[in-house]
Amino acid sequence: ASSDQRRRFERGVAAMRALEHPGIVRVLDAGVHGDVPWYAMELVDGPSLTRATAGLDLRQRVEVAAQVA
């Protein structure tokens, strides 16, 4: 990864760590192994967003997307 890519990664991780809300998964740790950046997030128990919205119509899915955003 270039130094510019690494800086962008570090800024992104810092931004994610600054977010605190019950509906946002927390970043627990981050780093770079060799040239590969990584981050670990808390495990959330439950279905994926795809599975949770599978039975919804388009209007309902848009409402969920607005809540997520």
N, CA, C and O atoms as CSV, one atom per row, in Angstrom:
chain,resi,resn,atom,element,x,y,z
A,1,ALA,N,N,0.844,-1.192,0.000
A,1,ALA,CA,C,0.000,0.000,0.000
A,1,ALA,C,C,0.876,1.238,0.000
A,1,ALA,O,O,1.889,1.286,0.698
A,2,SER,N,N,0.493,2.231,-0.775
A,2,SER,CA,C,1.255,3.473,-0.827
A,2,SER,C,C,1.043,4.257,0.464
A,2,SER,O,O,0.128,3.964,1.233
A,3,SER,N,N,1.882,5.242,0.692
A,3,SER,CA,C,1.725,6.043,1.907
A,3,SER,C,C,0.406,6.813,1.883
A,3,SER,O,O,-0.192,7.038,2.935
A,4,ASP,N,N,-0.058,7.222,0.691
A,4,ASP,CA,C,-1.349,7.900,0.585
A,4,ASP,C,C,-2.483,6.955,0.953
A,4,ASP,O,O,-3.406,7.339,1.672
A,5,GLN,N,N,-2.419,5.724,0.466
A,5,GLN,CA,C,-3.446,4.732,0.812
A,5,GLN,C,C,-3.443,4.440,2.308
A,5,GLN,O,O,-4.502,4.307,2.920
A,6,ARG,N,N,-2.270,4.343,2.887
A,6,ARG,CA,C,-2.164,4.071,4.320
A,6,ARG,C,C,-2.755,5.218,5.132
A,6,ARG,O,O,-3.459,4.986,6.115
A,7,ARG,N,N,-2.473,6.457,4.725
A,7,ARG,CA,C,-3.046,7.610,5.431
A,7,ARG,C,C,-4.569,7.611,5.331
A,7,ARG,O,O,-5.254,7.890,6.315
A,8,ARG,N,N,-5.107,7.298,4.143
A,8,ARG,CA,C,-6.563,7.237,3.980
A,8,ARG,C,C,-7.156,6.142,4.870
A,8,ARG,O,O,-8.198,6.341,5.494
A,9,PHE,N,N,-6.490,4.994,4.925
A,9,PHE,CA,C,-6.948,3.908,5.793
A,9,PHE,C,C,-6.964,4.364,7.248
A,9,PHE,O,O,-7.950,4.146,7.952
A,10,GLU,N,N,-5.892,4.990,7.704
A,10,GLU,CA,C,-5.802,5.444,9.086
A,10,GLU,C,C,-6.857,6.500,9.403
A,10,GLU,O,O,-7.432,6.488,10.491
A,11,ARG,N,N,-7.121,7.416,8.464
A,11,ARG,CA,C,-8.176,8.415,8.668
A,11,ARG,C,C,-9.548,7.745,8.742
A,11,ARG,O,O,-10.386,8.121,9.562
A,12,GLY,N,N,-9.769,6.757,7.885
A,12,GLY,CA,C,-11.047,6.037,7.911
A,12,GLY,C,C,-11.257,5.306,9.217
A,12,GLY,O,O,-12.351,5.351,9.781
A,13,VAL,N,N,-10.236,4.637,9.707
A,13,VAL,CA,C,-10.338,3.927,10.988
A,13,VAL,C,C,-10.579,4.926,12.111
A,13,VAL,O,O,-11.395,4.668,12.996
A,14,ALA,N,N,-9.887,6.062,12.092
A,14,ALA,CA,C,-10.095,7.084,13.129
A,14,ALA,C,C,-11.535,7.592,13.093
A,14,ALA,O,O,-12.146,7.798,14.141
A,15,ALA,N,N,-12.072,7.791,11.904
A,15,ALA,CA,C,-13.461,8.257,11.780
A,15,ALA,C,C,-14.423,7.212,12.314
A,15,ALA,O,O,-15.375,7.550,13.019
A,16,MET,N,N,-14.189,5.936,11.987
A,16,MET,CA,C,-15.065,4.873,12.482
A,16,MET,C,C,-14.992,4.759,14.001
A,16,MET,O,O,-16.007,4.508,14.651
A,17,ARG,N,N,-13.806,4.940,14.571
A,17,ARG,CA,C,-13.657,4.851,16.031
A,17,ARG,C,C,-14.349,6.009,16.737
A,17,ARG,O,O,-14.755,5.871,17.891
A,18,ALA,N,N,-14.489,7.142,16.065
A,18,ALA,CA,C,-15.118,8.314,16.673
A,18,ALA,C,C,-16.637,8.187,16.741
A,18,ALA,O,O,-17.283,8.912,17.497
A,19,LEU,N,N,-17.210,7.276,15.963
A,19,LEU,CA,C,-18.659,7.112,15.936
A,19,LEU,C,C,-19.121,6.289,17.130
A,19,LEU,O,O,-18.612,5.195,17.375
A,20,GLU,N,N,-20.082,6.819,17.867
A,20,GLU,CA,C,-20.657,6.088,18.993
A,20,GLU,C,C,-22.171,6.175,18.902
A,20,GLU,O,O,-22.753,7.251,19.043
A,21,HIS,N,N,-22.797,5.041,18.666
A,21,HIS,CA,C,-24.252,4.972,18.557
A,21,HIS,C,C,-24.639,3.512,18.738
A,21,HIS,O,O,-23.909,2.627,18.290
A,22,PRO,N,N,-25.767,3.238,19.382
A,22,PRO,CA,C,-26.175,1.847,19.587
A,22,PRO,C,C,-26.374,1.072,18.288
A,22,PRO,O,O,-26.298,-0.157,18.285
A,23,GLY,N,N,-26.627,1.773,17.186
A,23,GLY,CA,C,-26.854,1.105,15.913
A,23,GLY,C,C,-25.614,0.986,15.044
A,23,GLY,O,O,-25.706,0.561,13.893
A,24,ILE,N,N,-24.452,1.356,15.578
A,24,ILE,CA,C,-23.209,1.302,14.799
A,24,ILE,C,C,-22.251,0.316,15.443
A,24,ILE,O,O,-22.005,0.374,16.648
A,25,VAL,N,N,-21.719,-0.581,14.647
A,25,VAL,CA,C,-20.748,-1.565,15.128
A,25,VAL,C,C,-19.423,-0.853,15.428
A,25,VAL,O,O,-18.966,-0.021,14.644
A,26,ARG,N,N,-18.822,-1.186,16.556
A,26,ARG,CA,C,-17.566,-0.546,16.961
A,26,ARG,C,C,-16.360,-1.213,16.317
A,26,ARG,O,O,-16.345,-2.424,16.097
A,27,VAL,N,N,-15.346,-0.400,16.018
A,27,VAL,CA,C,-14.046,-0.905,15.582
A,27,VAL,C,C,-13.253,-1.206,16.850
A,27,VAL,O,O,-13.065,-0.330,17.694
A,28,LEU,N,N,-12.788,-2.445,16.982
A,28,LEU,CA,C,-12.071,-2.860,18.187
A,28,LEU,C,C,-10.567,-2.681,18.070
A,28,LEU,O,O,-9.898,-2.353,19.050
A,29,ASP,N,N,-10.037,-2.895,16.878
A,29,ASP,CA,C,-8.595,-2.806,16.683
A,29,ASP,C,C,-8.319,-2.629,15.205
A,29,ASP,O,O,-9.172,-2.932,14.371
A,30,ALA,N,N,-7.142,-2.143,14.877
A,30,ALA,CA,C,-6.754,-1.963,13.477
A,30,ALA,C,C,-5.245,-1.951,13.390
A,30,ALA,O,O,-4.548,-1.707,14.375
A,31,GLY,N,N,-4.759,-2.218,12.206
A,31,GLY,CA,C,-3.322,-2.202,12.001
A,31,GLY,C,C,-2.981,-2.543,10.568
A,31,GLY,O,O,-3.843,-2.599,9.690
A,32,VAL,N,N,-1.702,-2.767,10.362
A,32,VAL,CA,C,-1.197,-3.161,9.047
A,32,VAL,C,C,-0.276,-4.353,9.270
A,32,VAL,O,O,0.630,-4.298,10.102
A,33,HIS,N,N,-0.506,-5.418,8.531
A,33,HIS,CA,C,0.336,-6.610,8.593
A,33,HIS,C,C,1.054,-6.707,7.258
A,33,HIS,O,O,0.435,-7.003,6.236
A,34,GLY,N,N,2.357,-6.458,7.265
A,34,GLY,CA,C,3.076,-6.359,5.996
A,34,GLY,C,C,2.564,-5.135,5.269
A,34,GLY,O,O,2.700,-4.017,5.766
A,35,ASP,N,N,1.982,-5.327,4.112
A,35,ASP,CA,C,1.364,-4.232,3.366
A,35,ASP,C,C,-0.156,-4.297,3.389
A,35,ASP,O,O,-0.817,-3.555,2.664
A,36,VAL,N,N,-0.721,-5.183,4.219
A,36,VAL,CA,C,-2.167,-5.396,4.211
A,36,VAL,C,C,-2.812,-4.711,5.418
A,36,VAL,O,O,-2.598,-5.126,6.557
A,37,PRO,N,N,-3.603,-3.660,5.166
A,37,PRO,CA,C,-4.318,-3.027,6.278
A,37,PRO,C,C,-5.488,-3.899,6.724
A,37,PRO,O,O,-6.092,-4.597,5.910
A,38,TRP,N,N,-5.805,-3.858,8.015
A,38,TRP,CA,C,-6.909,-4.666,8.535
A,38,TRP,C,C,-7.565,-3.920,9.689
A,38,TRP,O,O,-6.945,-3.068,10.324
A,39,TYR,N,N,-8.818,-4.249,9.949
A,39,TYR,CA,C,-9.473,-3.790,11.163
A,39,TYR,C,C,-10.445,-4.857,11.625
A,39,TYR,O,O,-10.995,-5.613,10.824
A,40,ALA,N,N,-10.644,-4.905,12.933
A,40,ALA,CA,C,-11.548,-5.869,13.547
A,40,ALA,C,C,-12.705,-5.104,14.168
A,40,ALA,O,O,-12.517,-4.100,14.854
A,41,MET,N,N,-13.919,-5.610,13.907
A,41,MET,CA,C,-15.115,-4.969,14.443
A,41,MET,C,C,-15.815,-5.941,15.377
A,41,MET,O,O,-15.622,-7.154,15.289
A,42,GLU,N,N,-16.631,-5.396,16.276
A,42,GLU,CA,C,-17.357,-6.264,17.203
A,42,GLU,C,C,-18.326,-7.145,16.422
A,42,GLU,O,O,-18.829,-6.762,15.366
A,43,LEU,N,N,-18.571,-8.321,16.960
A,43,LEU,CA,C,-19.500,-9.262,16.350
A,43,LEU,C,C,-20.923,-8.889,16.735
A,43,LEU,O,O,-21.226,-8.677,17.909
A,44,VAL,N,N,-21.783,-8.812,15.746
A,44,VAL,CA,C,-23.191,-8.509,15.984
A,44,VAL,C,C,-23.991,-9.766,15.701
A,44,VAL,O,O,-23.918,-10.335,14.612
A,45,ASP,N,N,-24.750,-10.189,16.687
A,45,ASP,CA,C,-25.570,-11.383,16.540
A,45,ASP,C,C,-26.875,-11.021,15.845
A,45,ASP,O,O,-27.557,-10.077,16.245
A,46,GLY,N,N,-27.215,-11.760,14.821
A,46,GLY,CA,C,-28.470,-11.519,14.117
A,46,GLY,C,C,-28.308,-11.754,12.628
A,46,GLY,O,O,-27.225,-12.094,12.151
A,47,PRO,N,N,-29.403,-11.567,11.899
A,47,PRO,CA,C,-29.352,-11.823,10.453
A,47,PRO,C,C,-28.631,-10.704,9.706
A,47,PRO,O,O,-28.476,-9.597,10.223
A,48,SER,N,N,-28.199,-11.004,8.499
A,48,SER,CA,C,-27.606,-9.972,7.645
A,48,SER,C,C,-28.699,-9.006,7.215
A,48,SER,O,O,-29.885,-9.323,7.313
A,49,LEU,N,N,-28.313,-7.847,6.748
A,49,LEU,CA,C,-29.285,-6.872,6.264
A,49,LEU,C,C,-30.080,-7.442,5.092
A,49,LEU,O,O,-31.283,-7.205,4.982
A,50,THR,N,N,-29.415,-8.186,4.224
A,50,THR,CA,C,-30.099,-8.810,3.090
A,50,THR,C,C,-31.195,-9.758,3.573
A,50,THR,O,O,-32.321,-9.723,3.076
A,51,ARG,N,N,-30.859,-10.596,4.536
A,51,ARG,CA,C,-31.834,-11.554,5.052
A,51,ARG,C,C,-32.944,-10.849,5.828
A,51,ARG,O,O,-34.109,-11.234,5.726
A,52,ALA,N,N,-32.599,-9.831,6.592
A,52,ALA,CA,C,-33.586,-9.133,7.411
A,52,ALA,C,C,-34.601,-8.360,6.566
A,52,ALA,O,O,-35.729,-8.135,7.004
A,53,THR,N,N,-34.203,-7.953,5.358
A,53,THR,CA,C,-35.102,-7.161,4.507
A,53,THR,C,C,-35.687,-7.965,3.354
A,53,THR,O,O,-36.356,-7.396,2.492
A,54,ALA,N,N,-35.454,-9.261,3.318
A,54,ALA,CA,C,-35.878,-10.094,2.185
A,54,ALA,C,C,-37.376,-10.052,1.928
A,54,ALA,O,O,-37.792,-10.104,0.771
A,55,GLY,N,N,-38.194,-9.960,2.957
A,55,GLY,CA,C,-39.637,-9.983,2.771
A,55,GLY,C,C,-40.277,-8.614,2.628
A,55,GLY,O,O,-41.502,-8.503,2.585
A,56,LEU,N,N,-39.460,-7.569,2.552
A,56,LEU,CA,C,-40.000,-6.219,2.481
A,56,LEU,C,C,-40.201,-5.766,1.043
A,56,LEU,O,O,-39.498,-6.205,0.134
A,57,ASP,N,N,-41.169,-4.884,0.854
A,57,ASP,CA,C,-41.343,-4.305,-0.482
A,57,ASP,C,C,-40.353,-3.140,-0.646
A,57,ASP,O,O,-39.638,-2.792,0.293
A,58,LEU,N,N,-40.319,-2.553,-1.823
A,58,LEU,CA,C,-39.336,-1.512,-2.138
A,58,LEU,C,C,-39.447,-0.327,-1.178
A,58,LEU,O,O,-38.427,0.165,-0.695
A,59,ARG,N,N,-40.654,0.136,-0.896
A,59,ARG,CA,C,-40.832,1.281,0.000
A,59,ARG,C,C,-40.257,0.989,1.384
A,59,ARG,O,O,-39.585,1.833,1.977
A,60,GLN,N,N,-40.523,-0.202,1.887
A,60,GLN,CA,C,-40.008,-0.590,3.202
A,60,GLN,C,C,-38.485,-0.688,3.187
A,60,GLN,O,O,-37.824,-0.287,4.145
A,61,ARG,N,N,-37.932,-1.222,2.101
A,61,ARG,CA,C,-36.463,-1.310,1.996
A,61,ARG,C,C,-35.836,0.079,1.962
A,61,ARG,O,O,-34.779,0.296,2.555
A,62,VAL,N,N,-36.474,1.013,1.276
A,62,VAL,CA,C,-35.976,2.397,1.237
A,62,VAL,C,C,-36.016,3.008,2.626
A,62,VAL,O,O,-35.096,3.732,3.006
A,63,GLU,N,N,-37.068,2.730,3.394
A,63,GLU,CA,C,-37.142,3.221,4.772
A,63,GLU,C,C,-36.002,2.660,5.618
A,63,GLU,O,O,-35.390,3.388,6.400
A,64,VAL,N,N,-35.719,1.376,5.462
A,64,VAL,CA,C,-34.607,0.770,6.205
A,64,VAL,C,C,-33.294,1.410,5.771
A,64,VAL,O,O,-32.456,1.724,6.617
A,65,ALA,N,N,-33.099,1.607,4.475
A,65,ALA,CA,C,-31.865,2.234,3.977
A,65,ALA,C,C,-31.698,3.636,4.543
A,65,ALA,O,O,-30.584,4.035,4.882
A,66,ALA,N,N,-32.784,4.388,4.650
A,66,ALA,CA,C,-32.714,5.736,5.221
A,66,ALA,C,C,-32.298,5.686,6.696
A,66,ALA,O,O,-31.543,6.542,7.157
A,67,GLN,N,N,-32.786,4.691,7.428
A,67,GLN,CA,C,-32.409,4.544,8.825
A,67,GLN,C,C,-30.934,4.178,8.957
A,67,GLN,O,O,-30.240,4.667,9.848
A,68,VAL,N,N,-30.469,3.320,8.065
A,68,VAL,CA,C,-29.063,2.899,8.102
A,68,VAL,C,C,-28.145,4.081,7.781
A,68,VAL,O,O,-27.098,4.263,8.401
A,69,ALA,N,N,-28.566,4.875,6.798
A,69,ALA,CA,C,-27.749,6.035,6.391
A,69,ALA,C,C,-27.707,7.051,7.499
A,69,ALA,O,O,-27.074,8.096,7.355
